[in-house]
Amino acid sequence: MDVTPSFASIGALLGVPARANILASLIDGRALTATELAIAAGVSPQTTSSHLAKLVDAGLILAEKHGRH
């Protein structure tokens, strides 16, 4: 089974400006909190969480959980 995301699915994911902004904010390798990414993307933390889940599911980013949750 090929786990590499297809170009079409990546294009669909990054066709959403908020997701593209989130990925662009992470491209330099820095770890940012969901709140920092929400500010960078111009969306709510709840919306950011949804976008992050889709990027993780696609294998484009890795998530690390820290803190209370």
Backbone atoms as SQL, in Angstrom:
CREATE TABLE atoms (id INTEGER PRIMARY KEY, chain TEXT, resi INTEGER, resn TEXT, atom TEXT, x REAL, y REAL, z REAL);
INSERT INTO atoms VALUES
  (1, 'A', 1, 'MET', 'N', 0.839, -1.183, 0.000),
  (2, 'A', 1, 'MET', 'CA', 0.000, 0.000, 0.000),
  (3, 'A', 1, 'MET', 'C', 0.881, 1.243, 0.000),
  (4, 'A', 2, 'ASP', 'N', 0.552, 2.181, -0.840),
  (5, 'A', 2, 'ASP', 'CA', 1.303, 3.427, -0.942),
  (6, 'A', 2, 'ASP', 'C', 0.729, 4.436, 0.042),
  (7, 'A', 3, 'VAL', 'N', 1.548, 4.862, 1.016),
  (8, 'A', 3, 'VAL', 'CA', 1.071, 5.818, 2.020),
  (9, 'A', 3, 'VAL', 'C', 1.426, 7.254, 1.655),
  (10, 'A', 4, 'THR', 'N', 2.095, 7.447, 0.538),
  (11, 'A', 4, 'THR', 'CA', 2.444, 8.787, 0.098),
  (12, 'A', 4, 'THR', 'C', 1.188, 9.493, -0.408),
  (13, 'A', 5, 'PRO', 'N', 0.911, 10.695, 0.119),
  (14, 'A', 5, 'PRO', 'CA', -0.276, 11.417, -0.353),
  (15, 'A', 5, 'PRO', 'C', -0.162, 11.729, -1.843),
  (16, 'A', 6, 'SER', 'N', -1.259, 11.637, -2.546),
  (17, 'A', 6, 'SER', 'CA', -1.242, 11.960, -3.973),
  (18, 'A', 6, 'SER', 'C', -1.186, 13.471, -4.162),
  (19, 'A', 7, 'PHE', 'N', -0.691, 13.866, -5.321),
  (20, 'A', 7, 'PHE', 'CA', -0.621, 15.295, -5.612),
  (21, 'A', 7, 'PHE', 'C', -2.003, 15.936, -5.591),
  (22, 'A', 8, 'ALA', 'N', -3.002, 15.226, -6.079),
  (23, 'A', 8, 'ALA', 'CA', -4.363, 15.776, -6.108),
  (24, 'A', 8, 'ALA', 'C', -4.891, 16.005, -4.702),
  (25, 'A', 9, 'SER', 'N', -4.659, 15.053, -3.802),
  (26, 'A', 9, 'SER', 'CA', -5.166, 15.225, -2.435),
  (27, 'A', 9, 'SER', 'C', -4.408, 16.326, -1.706),
  (28, 'A', 10, 'ILE', 'N', -3.111, 16.447, -1.971),
  (29, 'A', 10, 'ILE', 'CA', -2.335, 17.536, -1.370),
  (30, 'A', 10, 'ILE', 'C', -2.836, 18.876, -1.902),
  (31, 'A', 11, 'GLY', 'N', -3.085, 18.931, -3.198),
  (32, 'A', 11, 'GLY', 'CA', -3.610, 20.162, -3.791),
  (33, 'A', 11, 'GLY', 'C', -4.941, 20.558, -3.189),
  (34, 'A', 12, 'ALA', 'N', -5.804, 19.571, -2.973),
  (35, 'A', 12, 'ALA', 'CA', -7.109, 19.851, -2.369),
  (36, 'A', 12, 'ALA', 'C', -6.946, 20.360, -0.942),
  (37, 'A', 13, 'LEU', 'N', -6.031, 19.758, -0.188),
  (38, 'A', 13, 'LEU', 'CA', -5.803, 20.206, 1.186),
  (39, 'A', 13, 'LEU', 'C', -5.271, 21.635, 1.220),
  (40, 'A', 14, 'LEU', 'N', -4.310, 21.920, 0.360),
  (41, 'A', 14, 'LEU', 'CA', -3.672, 23.235, 0.383),
  (42, 'A', 14, 'LEU', 'C', -4.443, 24.279, -0.406),
  (43, 'A', 15, 'GLY', 'N', -5.536, 23.867, -1.041),
  (44, 'A', 15, 'GLY', 'CA', -6.412, 24.816, -1.714),
  (45, 'A', 15, 'GLY', 'C', -7.210, 25.656, -0.740),
  (46, 'A', 16, 'VAL', 'N', -7.212, 25.253, 0.520),
  (47, 'A', 16, 'VAL', 'CA', -7.868, 26.021, 1.578),
  (48, 'A', 16, 'VAL', 'C', -6.814, 26.981, 2.140),
  (49, 'A', 17, 'PRO', 'N', -7.008, 28.290, 1.983),
  (50, 'A', 17, 'PRO', 'CA', -5.975, 29.247, 2.390),
  (51, 'A', 17, 'PRO', 'C', -5.498, 29.088, 3.836),
  (52, 'A', 18, 'ALA', 'N', -6.396, 28.817, 4.758),
  (53, 'A', 18, 'ALA', 'CA', -5.979, 28.679, 6.156),
  (54, 'A', 18, 'ALA', 'C', -5.004, 27.517, 6.315),
  (55, 'A', 19, 'ARG', 'N', -5.280, 26.391, 5.646),
  (56, 'A', 19, 'ARG', 'CA', -4.375, 25.235, 5.730),
  (57, 'A', 19, 'ARG', 'C', -3.029, 25.549, 5.095),
  (58, 'A', 20, 'ALA', 'N', -3.053, 26.246, 3.983),
  (59, 'A', 20, 'ALA', 'CA', -1.801, 26.635, 3.326),
  (60, 'A', 20, 'ALA', 'C', -0.988, 27.548, 4.239),
  (61, 'A', 21, 'ASN', 'N', -1.650, 28.469, 4.931),
  (62, 'A', 21, 'ASN', 'CA', -0.956, 29.364, 5.864),
  (63, 'A', 21, 'ASN', 'C', -0.383, 28.602, 7.049),
  (64, 'A', 22, 'ILE', 'N', -1.116, 27.616, 7.541),
  (65, 'A', 22, 'ILE', 'CA', -0.622, 26.792, 8.648),
  (66, 'A', 22, 'ILE', 'C', 0.636, 26.051, 8.215),
  (67, 'A', 23, 'LEU', 'N', 0.580, 25.410, 7.063),
  (68, 'A', 23, 'LEU', 'CA', 1.738, 24.662, 6.576),
  (69, 'A', 23, 'LEU', 'C', 2.920, 25.591, 6.317),
  (70, 'A', 24, 'ALA', 'N', 2.664, 26.756, 5.753),
  (71, 'A', 24, 'ALA', 'CA', 3.735, 27.723, 5.500),
  (72, 'A', 24, 'ALA', 'C', 4.383, 28.176, 6.806),
  (73, 'A', 25, 'SER', 'N', 3.602, 28.287, 7.870),
  (74, 'A', 25, 'SER', 'CA', 4.136, 28.695, 9.169),
  (75, 'A', 25, 'SER', 'C', 5.040, 27.627, 9.769),
  (76, 'A', 26, 'LEU', 'N', 4.824, 26.378, 9.381),
  (77, 'A', 26, 'LEU', 'CA', 5.594, 25.263, 9.943),
  (78, 'A', 26, 'LEU', 'C', 6.745, 24.815, 9.051),
  (79, 'A', 27, 'ILE', 'N', 6.837, 25.353, 7.852),
  (80, 'A', 27, 'ILE', 'CA', 7.770, 24.839, 6.854),
  (81, 'A', 27, 'ILE', 'C', 9.232, 24.967, 7.284),
  (82, 'A', 28, 'ASP', 'N', 9.538, 25.916, 8.166),
  (83, 'A', 28, 'ASP', 'CA', 10.930, 26.089, 8.596),
  (84, 'A', 28, 'ASP', 'C', 11.324, 25.146, 9.731),
  (85, 'A', 29, 'GLY', 'N', 10.393, 24.290, 10.150),
  (86, 'A', 29, 'GLY', 'CA', 10.717, 23.281, 11.157),
  (87, 'A', 29, 'GLY', 'C', 10.452, 23.689, 12.593),
  (88, 'A', 30, 'ARG', 'N', 10.048, 24.932, 12.806),
  (89, 'A', 30, 'ARG', 'CA', 9.742, 25.363, 14.176),
  (90, 'A', 30, 'ARG', 'C', 8.456, 24.714, 14.652),
  (91, 'A', 31, 'ALA', 'N', 8.403, 24.400, 15.927),
  (92, 'A', 31, 'ALA', 'CA', 7.167, 23.902, 16.536),
  (93, 'A', 31, 'ALA', 'C', 6.373, 25.106, 17.027),
  (94, 'A', 32, 'LEU', 'N', 5.115, 25.177, 16.636),
  (95, 'A', 32, 'LEU', 'CA', 4.237, 26.260, 17.066),
  (96, 'A', 32, 'LEU', 'C', 3.006, 25.658, 17.718),
  (97, 'A', 33, 'THR', 'N', 2.433, 26.398, 18.652),
  (98, 'A', 33, 'THR', 'CA', 1.204, 25.931, 19.291),
  (99, 'A', 33, 'THR', 'C', 0.025, 26.126, 18.346),
  (100, 'A', 34, 'ALA', 'N', -1.065, 25.452, 18.654),
  (101, 'A', 34, 'ALA', 'CA', -2.280, 25.609, 17.853),
  (102, 'A', 34, 'ALA', 'C', -2.756, 27.058, 17.885),
  (103, 'A', 35, 'THR', 'N', -2.596, 27.717, 19.015),
  (104, 'A', 35, 'THR', 'CA', -3.002, 29.122, 19.122),
  (105, 'A', 35, 'THR', 'C', -2.150, 30.000, 18.213),
  (106, 'A', 36, 'GLU', 'N', -0.841, 29.769, 18.197),
  (107, 'A', 36, 'GLU', 'CA', 0.038, 30.539, 17.314),
  (108, 'A', 36, 'GLU', 'C', -0.315, 30.300, 15.845),
  (109, 'A', 37, 'LEU', 'N', -0.632, 29.056, 15.523),
  (110, 'A', 37, 'LEU', 'CA', -1.010, 28.733, 14.146),
  (111, 'A', 37, 'LEU', 'C', -2.355, 29.353, 13.780),
  (112, 'A', 38, 'ALA', 'N', -3.275, 29.407, 14.749),
  (113, 'A', 38, 'ALA', 'CA', -4.575, 30.036, 14.504),
  (114, 'A', 38, 'ALA', 'C', -4.395, 31.508, 14.157),
  (115, 'A', 39, 'ILE', 'N', -3.536, 32.175, 14.890),
  (116, 'A', 39, 'ILE', 'CA', -3.268, 33.591, 14.629),
  (117, 'A', 39, 'ILE', 'C', -2.644, 33.759, 13.247),
  (118, 'A', 40, 'ALA', 'N', -1.674, 32.917, 12.921),
  (119, 'A', 40, 'ALA', 'CA', -1.007, 33.002, 11.617),
  (120, 'A', 40, 'ALA', 'C', -1.978, 32.742, 10.466),
  (121, 'A', 41, 'ALA', 'N', -2.923, 31.831, 10.692),
  (122, 'A', 41, 'ALA', 'CA', -3.875, 31.462, 9.639),
  (123, 'A', 41, 'ALA', 'C', -5.093, 32.367, 9.609),
  (124, 'A', 42, 'GLY', 'N', -5.299, 33.139, 10.675),
  (125, 'A', 42, 'GLY', 'CA', -6.452, 34.031, 10.730),
  (126, 'A', 42, 'GLY', 'C', -7.766, 33.316, 10.965),
  (127, 'A', 43, 'VAL', 'N', -7.708, 32.205, 11.706),
  (128, 'A', 43, 'VAL', 'CA', -8.921, 31.438, 12.013),
  (129, 'A', 43, 'VAL', 'C', -8.961, 31.139, 13.509),
  (130, 'A', 44, 'SER', 'N', -10.090, 30.615, 13.976),
  (131, 'A', 44, 'SER', 'CA', -10.238, 30.299, 15.395),
  (132, 'A', 44, 'SER', 'C', -9.394, 29.077, 15.762),
  (133, 'A', 45, 'PRO', 'N', -9.076, 28.926, 17.049),
  (134, 'A', 45, 'PRO', 'CA', -8.345, 27.727, 17.481),
  (135, 'A', 45, 'PRO', 'C', -9.086, 26.432, 17.152),
  (136, 'A', 46, 'GLN', 'N', -10.406, 26.448, 17.229),
  (137, 'A', 46, 'GLN', 'CA', -11.188, 25.250, 16.913),
  (138, 'A', 46, 'GLN', 'C', -11.042, 24.879, 15.437),
  (139, 'A', 47, 'THR', 'N', -11.101, 25.882, 14.576),
  (140, 'A', 47, 'THR', 'CA', -10.928, 25.644, 13.144),
  (141, 'A', 47, 'THR', 'C', -9.513, 25.170, 12.855),
  (142, 'A', 48, 'THR', 'N', -8.547, 25.753, 13.544),
  (143, 'A', 48, 'THR', 'CA', -7.157, 25.334, 13.383),
  (144, 'A', 48, 'THR', 'C', -6.987, 23.874, 13.758),
  (145, 'A', 49, 'SER', 'N', -7.616, 23.454, 14.832),
  (146, 'A', 49, 'SER', 'CA', -7.535, 22.056, 15.253),
  (147, 'A', 49, 'SER', 'C', -8.032, 21.123, 14.159),
  (148, 'A', 50, 'SER', 'N', -9.114, 21.483, 13.524),
  (149, 'A', 50, 'SER', 'CA', -9.661, 20.681, 12.426),
  (150, 'A', 50, 'SER', 'C', -8.693, 20.632, 11.246),
  (151, 'A', 51, 'HIS', 'N', -8.125, 21.777, 10.902),
  (152, 'A', 51, 'HIS', 'CA', -7.163, 21.828, 9.800),
  (153, 'A', 51, 'HIS', 'C', -5.918, 21.006, 10.129),
  (154, 'A', 52, 'LEU', 'N', -5.441, 21.106, 11.366),
  (155, 'A', 52, 'LEU', 'CA', -4.262, 20.339, 11.764),
  (156, 'A', 52, 'LEU', 'C', -4.519, 18.841, 11.665),
  (157, 'A', 53, 'ALA', 'N', -5.695, 18.412, 12.081),
  (158, 'A', 53, 'ALA', 'CA', -6.035, 16.987, 12.004),
  (159, 'A', 53, 'ALA', 'C', -5.983, 16.500, 10.561),
  (160, 'A', 54, 'LYS', 'N', -6.464, 17.306, 9.633),
  (161, 'A', 54, 'LYS', 'CA', -6.445, 16.912, 8.221),
  (162, 'A', 54, 'LYS', 'C', -5.020, 16.859, 7.683),
  (163, 'A', 55, 'LEU', 'N', -4.178, 17.798, 8.101),
  (164, 'A', 55, 'LEU', 'CA', -2.784, 17.791, 7.660),
  (165, 'A', 55, 'LEU', 'C', -2.021, 16.606, 8.246),
  (166, 'A', 56, 'VAL', 'N', -2.315, 16.262, 9.492),
  (167, 'A', 56, 'VAL', 'CA', -1.702, 15.085, 10.118),
  (168, 'A', 56, 'VAL', 'C', -2.166, 13.821, 9.410),
  (169, 'A', 57, 'ASP', 'N', -3.466, 13.699, 9.178),
  (170, 'A', 57, 'ASP', 'CA', -4.015, 12.516, 8.503),
  (171, 'A', 57, 'ASP', 'C', -3.405, 12.318, 7.119),
  (172, 'A', 58, 'ALA', 'N', -3.077, 13.416, 6.452),
  (173, 'A', 58, 'ALA', 'CA', -2.483, 13.336, 5.116),
  (174, 'A', 58, 'ALA', 'C', -0.988, 13.045, 5.168),
  (175, 'A', 59, 'GLY', 'N', -0.410, 13.075, 6.375),
  (176, 'A', 59, 'GLY', 'CA', 1.017, 12.815, 6.512),
  (177, 'A', 59, 'GLY', 'C', 1.896, 14.003, 6.174),
  (178, 'A', 60, 'LEU', 'N', 1.302, 15.195, 6.133),
  (179, 'A', 60, 'LEU', 'CA', 2.073, 16.389, 5.792),
  (180, 'A', 60, 'LEU', 'C', 2.771, 17.006, 6.993),
  (181, 'A', 61, 'ILE', 'N', 2.233, 16.776, 8.184),
  (182, 'A', 61, 'ILE', 'CA', 2.857, 17.286, 9.411),
  (183, 'A', 61, 'ILE', 'C', 2.760, 16.220, 10.496),
  (184, 'A', 62, 'LEU', 'N', 3.573, 16.395, 11.531),
  (185, 'A', 62, 'LEU', 'CA', 3.497, 15.564, 12.727),
  (186, 'A', 62, 'LEU', 'C', 3.040, 16.441, 13.874),
  (187, 'A', 63, 'ALA', 'N', 2.238, 15.894, 14.755),
  (188, 'A', 63, 'ALA', 'CA', 1.743, 16.659, 15.899),
  (189, 'A', 63, 'ALA', 'C', 2.319, 16.084, 17.182),
  (190, 'A', 64, 'GLU', 'N', 2.665, 16.970, 18.094),
  (191, 'A', 64, 'GLU', 'CA', 3.104, 16.591, 19.432),
  (192, 'A', 64, 'GLU', 'C', 2.167, 17.243, 20.424),
  (193, 'A', 65, 'LYS', 'N', 1.634, 16.446, 21.332),
  (194, 'A', 65, 'LYS', 'CA', 0.733, 16.997, 22.341),
  (195, 'A', 65, 'LYS', 'C', 1.527, 17.300, 23.606),
  (196, 'A', 66, 'HIS', 'N', 1.326, 18.507, 24.109),
  (197, 'A', 66, 'HIS', 'CA', 1.962, 18.954, 25.348),
  (198, 'A', 66, 'HIS', 'C', 0.907, 19.648, 26.189),
  (199, 'A', 67, 'GLY', 'N', 1.148, 19.744, 27.454),
  (200, 'A', 67, 'GLY', 'CA', 0.244, 20.501, 28.307),
  (201, 'A', 67, 'GLY', 'C', -0.847, 19.663, 28.929),
  (202, 'A', 68, 'ARG', 'N', -1.956, 20.310, 29.202),
  (203, 'A', 68, 'ARG', 'CA', -3.047, 19.705, 29.956),
  (204, 'A', 68, 'ARG', 'C', -3.812, 18.643, 29.199),
  (205, 'A', 69, 'HIS', 'N', -3.864, 18.715, 27.898),
  (206, 'A', 69, 'HIS', 'CA', -4.716, 17.791, 27.147),
  (207, 'A', 69, 'HIS', 'C', -3.849, 16.834, 26.423);
